[in-house]
């Protein structure tokens, strides 16, 4: 995030910020001389991709090819080779569904009259199946607690249950979310993947359920019903699959907590008592003796977007791979602001991340090939649900059991350097040891993640790889800025969130300070290069939700 000469060494770069107290002389003495981030390149790529000429980089829009060509040109200039079997691009087929013509959610079988709930106000629903009409008729309701099956923790909310033909009623988050600390089987206040709503629908499908309904509650969900209603209205985007989602549940949805309480009362059950029971190990699913019915139509549209893949082949172990990922897409044309500006340019989110990809490729060109191959992956459709990274993870060009790990970059703030590093997801894997070494080299300290209960680790592109076992760094500058401290950093973060995030005002400014982005780029270089020049195969810590997946993947590659 500032101007500096493009090819000064990182030691010189660190020396310049040491003068303002960011790193110590001892740290500088220990730091190897590595290429400095090219701040002119960072600025130019950010400025170009976020200009009005790129119309907000909407996937599938008229400017997608222009965006792809620009990224490819930067990758070529950095000496990368086409990464997809001689091609720069990987096709990402998608399907878009828009549900409409809902019938009420009807619950029958209780002692009283059937219950009827209105779409939007009381419930939302959709389908992962690509079909024009969805119908659930008299499906048995079963309360399955938090809907978790975690063998490594000895926890299975579906134990002894055949879910065929049934609808799972599921609580949001995971069992110990209310704890103040991160102690507990499910890491207490910190959300695990088992607490994410996406996991709950995936697990219900694996269990053979016909449908799955999550009970919304504002505190454990970390957002109100208005967010659920708006997110589940209109178009929903998915990666296209050969079977058009036939292995998924027929329907998924959410109900308001008050709706759930009415349903449980009709079943003769105490909702609060069952919620308490569901938080205890050994909980058994509870058939409610009620049946659910609902129906809706879906419009269907198909499209193809593209990931960009470049590679710097390794000089010793070219068949082992380290990933650098960042999404190129943004929202395209969006609701005009008060000035009539209807382009969501996405300068911070995520033209900065693509600029860092280009700068990292350039740094590695100057440093020369690493021991292992380094793959630079600019993915599409992050804003539509991580679809580009999800498609790559499902269809990896480079085998996941030969992928050592990676670094993801998303939305770097155009403010100055920080004294700290923030880690999203906490200490999940052996990557932590590498991070601690790099932090020490750079004289940085580690800050706790803000709002760990919100599960941010599971909401960016690294997660598509992580849930398939590949350890991924999700780190970045903290908010303790060298100039202004935490007050300045937090104020900048809040200002961006309130006034620019996903709005037309997320625009590039010539006044931006790129010194902090350069600092972050240097951090990412060191993390990725440690993986690329090393021989170790980092794994998830014992008991982590992704450890068993990685163990199985690595054993299959031997």
C-alpha positions, 0 to 999 in steps of 0.5 A: 500500500505505498509507492516504492521502487519495483525491484528493491529487496524486501530487506530494504522495504522492511528497513523503510518501515522499521524506521517507523517501528514496524520491525526490529533490527534483529528481525531484519538481520534474520530475514533473508533477502527476497524480492520486494513487492512491486507497488507500482504493479499492485496499484496499476492492476487494482486501478485497471480492473476496477475501472468503469471500463470493466463494468464491475467484472460480472461473470458471464457479462460482456466484459468477462473476456476483457477481464480474463485477458488482462489477468492472463497478460499479467500472468504471462508478464510474470513468466507463468505458464498456462496451468490447465494442460496448456490452457490458461482458462478452466471452464466453470459451468453453472446453473441458476435457479429462481424459485417462485409460486410457493405453496404454504408450508403445511404441517399436519398430523398433530392433535389440532388443525393443520398448521400453515406458514407463509413463504417469506414471512415464516419460511424460505425454501429452495432446491439444489436439484435442477428441476422445474417443479419441486414437491414435498408431500407428507414427509415425516418430520424428525428433530435431529438436533444440530444435524452433526455427524462428526466421527472424530468427536464421537458425535452423531445426531443421526445415529440409528436413523433412516432418513429416507422420505423424512425431513430433518429439522435442524438447529443453527450453529453447533452445540457449544456456541453460547460459551464465552471461551473457545473451550469445548468439543466444538471450540465453544464460541468459535464456529466450526464447519459443523455450525455452518448451514451449508454443512447441515444441508450437505449432511442431510443429503448424505443421510438420505433425507428428503428435505432439511429445515434449519430453525433460525435464531438470531444470536447463534445465526449471527444475523436476523431473519431479514438476511435469511429472507433476502438471501433466499429470494431471487436467483441462486447460483450453483456449480453444474453437476453431471446429475443436476443435483439428483444426489441432494435433498429434494428441498432445503429451507429455514423457518423462524424460531417462532414457527418451530415452536408452534410445530413442536407444540403441535407435536406435543414437544417442549422446544426449549427442552429439546434444544437443551437436550440436543447440546449434550453428547449422546442426543438421539433424534426425535420423530415429531409425529408430524408431516410436512408438505410444500411446493414451488416452481423454479426457473432454470438458466445455464452459463459458463464462466472461467477460472484463470490458472497459471503455473511456475513449475518447480525445479525439484518436485514439479509434481507437488503443488502450492496454490495462491488463490484470489477471486476476480469477479465482483457484482457488475452492474448493481443498484445505482447510488444517489449519484446515479452510479450503477457499477459496483467496481469492486476495487478492494473486493477483489481487484486488490487480491488479483493485483496481489496474485500478479505481484506474487507471480512477479516476485517468484519470477525474480526469485526463480523457481521454487522446489515445488510448483506454484499455481496461481488461481484467479477464480470466478463466481466467489460473490455467487457462493465460492463457485469458481473455487468450488468447481476447481476443488471438485475438478482439480487440474492438479491432484489434491493429494499432491497439493501441499497447501495454499494461500488465499487473498481477498479484499486487502485494505488500502491503508498503511502497514500494521503491527499485527496479523489476524488469523481467520479460523484460529489454529486449525493446522500445522500451517500455524507453525509456519505462520509463527516463524514468518511473524517472528521474522517480520516482527509482527504479533498475532491478534485474535479473530474478530467475531470468531462465532461467525465462521468467516473461515468457511466463507471465502475461496480457501474453504473450497480446498480446505473442506477437501483436505488441503490446508489453506492459509486465511490470514492478513493484516490486523487493525493495529496500524503503525500510524494510528494504532487499533483506533485507526485500523478499526475505523478504516474497517468500519468505514469500508464495511458501512460505506463501500462494501458491495456498493458502487463506492468501492472504487479505486482512488489515486490517494490510496496508500499501498504500503500496507498491501505491499506488507501483506503481499510480502507476508503471503510470499513468505508463507507460500515460499515456505511451502514451495521450498519445503519438503513437509506436508502440513496436515490439520490438527488431530480432531479438526473437522478436515483431518480425516479427509486429508489423511484419506487423501494423502494415503490414496496418493502413496 
